[in-house]
Amino acid sequence: MSASSIQTIHAREILDSRGNPTIEVDVSLAGGATGRAAAYSGERDHAFRRIVIMDSE
């Protein structure tokens, strides 16, 4: 296994600064490096739009 192979992925729901749910993910690599990223939940006009599905839908 190379040092850049993904070891673990942990995702969780978080709230953005306006209280809207979004996702945050932690990734750990076999070489020991880690990273964290959160998706922006705001509305913007893009060529590729996301579809939001809430738990209650």
KETI-666048 format. One record per residue: y, x, z of N, C-alpha, C, O in turn; residue number from 0; residue in one letter. Coordinates in nm, 2 decimals. Each point is the difference from the previous one (the first is absolute). Example, Ala and Ser with C-alpha at 12.3 -4.5 7.8 and 13.67 -1.06 7.14 Angstrom:
REM residues 2
+--------+--------+--------+--------+--------+--------+--------+--------+--------+--------+--------+--------+------+------+
|    npy |    npx |    npz |   capy |   capx |   capz |    cpy |    cpx |    cpz |    opy |    opx |    opz | resi | resn |
+--------+--------+--------+--------+--------+--------+--------+--------+--------+--------+--------+--------+------+------+
|  -0.57 |   1.32 |   0.78 |   0.12 |  -0.09 |   0.00 |   0.12 |   0.09 |   0.00 |   0.00 |   0.10 |   0.07 |    0 |    A |
|   0.11 |  -0.14 |  -0.14 |   0.11 |   0.09 |   0.00 |   0.11 |  -0.08 |   0.08 |   0.11 |   0.05 |   0.01 |    1 |    S |
+--------+--------+--------+--------+--------+--------+--------+--------+--------+--------+--------+--------+------+------+
END
This chain:
REM residues 57
+--------+--------+--------+--------+--------+--------+--------+--------+--------+--------+--------+--------+------+------+
|    npy |    npx |    npz |   capy |   capx |   capz |    cpy |    cpx |    cpz |    opy |    opx |    opz | resi | resn |
+--------+--------+--------+--------+--------+--------+--------+--------+--------+--------+--------+--------+------+------+
|  -0.12 |   0.09 |   0.00 |   0.12 |  -0.09 |   0.00 |   0.12 |   0.09 |   0.00 |   0.01 |   0.09 |   0.08 |    0 |    M |
|   0.09 |  -0.12 |  -0.17 |   0.12 |   0.08 |  -0.01 |   0.10 |  -0.04 |   0.11 |  -0.01 |  -0.11 |   0.06 |    1 |    S |
|   0.10 |   0.20 |  -0.03 |   0.10 |  -0.03 |   0.10 |   0.09 |  -0.12 |  -0.03 |   0.06 |  -0.05 |   0.09 |    2 |    A |
|  -0.05 |   0.02 |  -0.22 |   0.08 |  -0.12 |  -0.04 |  -0.07 |  -0.13 |  -0.01 |   0.05 |  -0.10 |  -0.04 |    3 |    S |
|  -0.18 |   0.10 |   0.08 |  -0.08 |  -0.12 |   0.00 |   0.05 |  -0.09 |   0.11 |   0.03 |   0.04 |   0.12 |    4 |    S |
|  -0.02 |  -0.17 |  -0.14 |   0.04 |  -0.10 |   0.10 |  -0.11 |  -0.01 |   0.10 |  -0.11 |  -0.03 |  -0.03 |    5 |    I |
|   0.15 |   0.05 |   0.16 |  -0.10 |  -0.02 |   0.11 |   0.01 |  -0.14 |   0.06 |  -0.11 |  -0.06 |   0.01 |    6 |    Q |
|   0.23 |   0.01 |   0.02 |   0.01 |  -0.13 |   0.06 |   0.13 |  -0.07 |  -0.06 |   0.09 |   0.07 |  -0.04 |    7 |    T |
|  -0.10 |  -0.20 |   0.04 |   0.12 |  -0.08 |  -0.03 |   0.01 |  -0.12 |   0.10 |  -0.10 |  -0.07 |   0.02 |    8 |    I |
|   0.21 |   0.06 |   0.05 |   0.02 |  -0.11 |   0.09 |   0.13 |  -0.07 |  -0.04 |   0.11 |   0.05 |  -0.02 |    9 |    H |
|  -0.13 |  -0.19 |   0.00 |   0.12 |  -0.08 |  -0.04 |   0.02 |  -0.10 |   0.11 |  -0.09 |  -0.05 |   0.07 |   10 |    A |
|   0.22 |   0.01 |  -0.06 |   0.04 |  -0.10 |   0.10 |   0.12 |  -0.08 |  -0.05 |   0.07 |   0.05 |  -0.09 |   11 |    R |
|  -0.06 |  -0.17 |   0.14 |   0.12 |  -0.08 |  -0.04 |   0.11 |   0.04 |   0.10 |  -0.03 |   0.00 |   0.12 |   12 |    E |
|   0.15 |   0.02 |  -0.17 |   0.11 |   0.02 |   0.08 |   0.12 |  -0.09 |  -0.04 |  -0.02 |  -0.07 |  -0.10 |   13 |    I |
|   0.12 |   0.07 |   0.18 |   0.12 |  -0.08 |  -0.04 |   0.11 |   0.09 |  -0.04 |   0.03 |   0.10 |   0.06 |   14 |    L |
|   0.04 |  -0.14 |  -0.17 |   0.11 |   0.08 |  -0.05 |   0.12 |  -0.03 |   0.09 |   0.00 |  -0.07 |   0.10 |   15 |    D |
|   0.12 |   0.13 |  -0.13 |   0.12 |  -0.02 |   0.08 |   0.05 |  -0.14 |   0.00 |   0.08 |  -0.03 |   0.09 |   16 |    S |
|  -0.12 |  -0.05 |  -0.18 |   0.04 |  -0.14 |   0.00 |  -0.11 |  -0.10 |   0.06 |   0.02 |  -0.12 |   0.00 |   17 |    R |
|  -0.13 |   0.18 |   0.05 |  -0.10 |  -0.08 |   0.06 |  -0.11 |  -0.05 |  -0.10 |  -0.08 |  -0.08 |   0.03 |   18 |    G |
|   0.09 |   0.13 |  -0.16 |  -0.10 |  -0.04 |  -0.10 |  -0.12 |   0.09 |   0.01 |   0.01 |   0.12 |   0.02 |   19 |    N |
|  -0.13 |  -0.18 |  -0.04 |  -0.12 |   0.08 |   0.01 |  -0.02 |   0.09 |  -0.13 |   0.03 |  -0.04 |  -0.11 |   20 |    P |
|  -0.07 |   0.16 |   0.14 |  -0.03 |   0.09 |  -0.11 |  -0.12 |   0.09 |   0.04 |  -0.06 |  -0.03 |   0.11 |   21 |    T |
|   0.02 |   0.13 |  -0.18 |  -0.11 |   0.08 |   0.03 |   0.04 |   0.15 |   0.02 |   0.08 |   0.05 |  -0.06 |   22 |    I |
|  -0.15 |   0.01 |   0.16 |   0.01 |   0.14 |   0.02 |  -0.14 |   0.07 |   0.00 |  -0.09 |  -0.06 |   0.06 |   23 |    E |
|   0.08 |   0.17 |  -0.12 |  -0.13 |   0.07 |  -0.01 |   0.01 |   0.14 |   0.04 |   0.09 |   0.08 |  -0.03 |   24 |    V |
|  -0.19 |  -0.03 |   0.11 |  -0.02 |   0.14 |   0.04 |  -0.12 |   0.05 |  -0.08 |  -0.10 |  -0.07 |  -0.01 |   25 |    D |
|   0.12 |   0.19 |  -0.05 |  -0.11 |   0.06 |  -0.08 |  -0.02 |   0.14 |   0.06 |   0.09 |   0.08 |   0.02 |   26 |    V |
|  -0.22 |  -0.04 |   0.01 |  -0.04 |   0.13 |   0.05 |  -0.08 |   0.07 |  -0.11 |  -0.10 |  -0.06 |  -0.05 |   27 |    S |
|   0.13 |   0.19 |   0.02 |  -0.08 |   0.07 |  -0.09 |  -0.10 |   0.09 |   0.07 |   0.02 |   0.03 |   0.12 |   28 |    L |
|  -0.12 |   0.01 |  -0.19 |  -0.11 |   0.09 |   0.06 |   0.06 |   0.13 |   0.05 |  -0.05 |   0.06 |   0.09 |   29 |    A |
|   0.16 |  -0.01 |  -0.15 |   0.06 |   0.13 |   0.04 |   0.09 |  -0.02 |   0.12 |   0.05 |   0.10 |   0.04 |   30 |    G |
|  -0.04 |  -0.22 |   0.01 |   0.08 |  -0.02 |   0.12 |   0.14 |  -0.06 |  -0.02 |   0.07 |  -0.04 |   0.10 |   31 |    G |
|  -0.02 |   0.04 |  -0.22 |   0.13 |  -0.06 |  -0.03 |  -0.01 |  -0.15 |   0.02 |  -0.10 |  -0.07 |  -0.03 |   32 |    A |
|   0.21 |   0.01 |   0.07 |   0.02 |  -0.14 |   0.02 |   0.12 |  -0.05 |  -0.06 |   0.10 |   0.08 |  -0.02 |   33 |    T |
|  -0.09 |  -0.21 |  -0.01 |   0.12 |  -0.06 |  -0.06 |   0.01 |  -0.14 |   0.04 |  -0.10 |  -0.07 |   0.03 |   34 |    G |
|   0.22 |   0.01 |  -0.02 |   0.02 |  -0.14 |   0.03 |   0.10 |  -0.05 |  -0.10 |   0.10 |   0.06 |  -0.03 |   35 |    R |
|  -0.12 |  -0.18 |  -0.02 |   0.09 |  -0.07 |  -0.09 |   0.01 |  -0.15 |   0.03 |  -0.10 |  -0.06 |   0.04 |   36 |    A |
|   0.21 |   0.00 |  -0.06 |   0.02 |  -0.14 |   0.01 |   0.06 |  -0.06 |  -0.12 |   0.08 |   0.06 |  -0.07 |   37 |    A |
|  -0.13 |  -0.18 |   0.03 |   0.05 |  -0.06 |  -0.12 |   0.13 |  -0.08 |   0.03 |   0.01 |  -0.07 |   0.10 |   38 |    A |
|   0.08 |   0.08 |  -0.19 |   0.13 |  -0.08 |   0.01 |  -0.04 |  -0.14 |  -0.03 |  -0.06 |  -0.03 |  -0.10 |   39 |    Y |
|   0.11 |  -0.07 |   0.17 |  -0.03 |  -0.14 |  -0.02 |   0.12 |  -0.08 |  -0.06 |  -0.01 |  -0.12 |   0.00 |   40 |    S |
|   0.11 |   0.19 |  -0.04 |   0.12 |  -0.07 |  -0.05 |  -0.02 |  -0.06 |  -0.14 |  -0.09 |   0.04 |  -0.07 |   41 |    G |
|   0.18 |  -0.12 |   0.03 |   0.00 |  -0.07 |  -0.13 |   0.08 |   0.08 |  -0.10 |   0.12 |   0.03 |   0.03 |   42 |    E |
|  -0.17 |   0.01 |  -0.14 |   0.07 |   0.07 |  -0.10 |  -0.06 |  -0.04 |  -0.14 |  -0.12 |  -0.04 |   0.00 |   43 |    R |
|   0.20 |   0.05 |  -0.10 |  -0.05 |  -0.03 |  -0.13 |  -0.06 |   0.13 |  -0.06 |   0.07 |   0.09 |  -0.03 |   44 |    D |
|  -0.20 |  -0.10 |   0.01 |  -0.07 |   0.12 |  -0.06 |  -0.09 |  -0.06 |  -0.11 |  -0.03 |  -0.11 |  -0.01 |   45 |    H |
|  -0.01 |   0.20 |  -0.08 |  -0.09 |  -0.04 |  -0.11 |  -0.13 |  -0.04 |   0.05 |  -0.07 |  -0.09 |  -0.05 |   46 |    A |
|   0.02 |   0.15 |   0.16 |  -0.13 |  -0.03 |   0.06 |   0.03 |  -0.06 |   0.14 |   0.03 |   0.08 |   0.10 |   47 |    F |
|  -0.04 |  -0.21 |  -0.08 |   0.02 |  -0.06 |   0.12 |  -0.12 |  -0.02 |   0.08 |  -0.11 |  -0.01 |  -0.06 |   48 |    R |
|   0.12 |   0.02 |   0.19 |  -0.12 |  -0.02 |   0.09 |  -0.01 |  -0.15 |   0.03 |   0.10 |  -0.08 |  -0.01 |   49 |    R |
|  -0.22 |   0.04 |   0.05 |  -0.02 |  -0.14 |   0.05 |  -0.03 |   0.01 |   0.15 |  -0.09 |   0.07 |   0.04 |   50 |    I |
|   0.17 |  -0.14 |   0.04 |  -0.02 |   0.00 |   0.14 |  -0.08 |  -0.12 |   0.04 |   0.03 |  -0.11 |  -0.03 |   51 |    V |
|  -0.14 |   0.14 |   0.11 |  -0.09 |  -0.10 |   0.05 |   0.00 |   0.02 |   0.15 |  -0.05 |   0.10 |   0.05 |   52 |    I |
|   0.10 |  -0.20 |   0.02 |   0.00 |   0.00 |   0.15 |  -0.14 |  -0.05 |   0.05 |  -0.07 |  -0.08 |  -0.07 |   53 |    M |
|   0.04 |   0.11 |   0.20 |  -0.12 |  -0.05 |   0.05 |  -0.02 |  -0.15 |   0.00 |  -0.11 |  -0.05 |  -0.01 |   54 |    D |
|   0.22 |  -0.02 |   0.03 |   0.00 |  -0.15 |   0.01 |  -0.01 |  -0.07 |  -0.14 |  -0.01 |  -0.12 |   0.00 |   55 |    S |
|   0.01 |   0.20 |  -0.11 |  -0.01 |  -0.06 |  -0.13 |  -0.13 |   0.00 |  -0.06 |  -0.02 |  -0.05 |  -0.11 |   56 |    E |
+--------+--------+--------+--------+--------+--------+--------+--------+--------+--------+--------+--------+------+------+
END
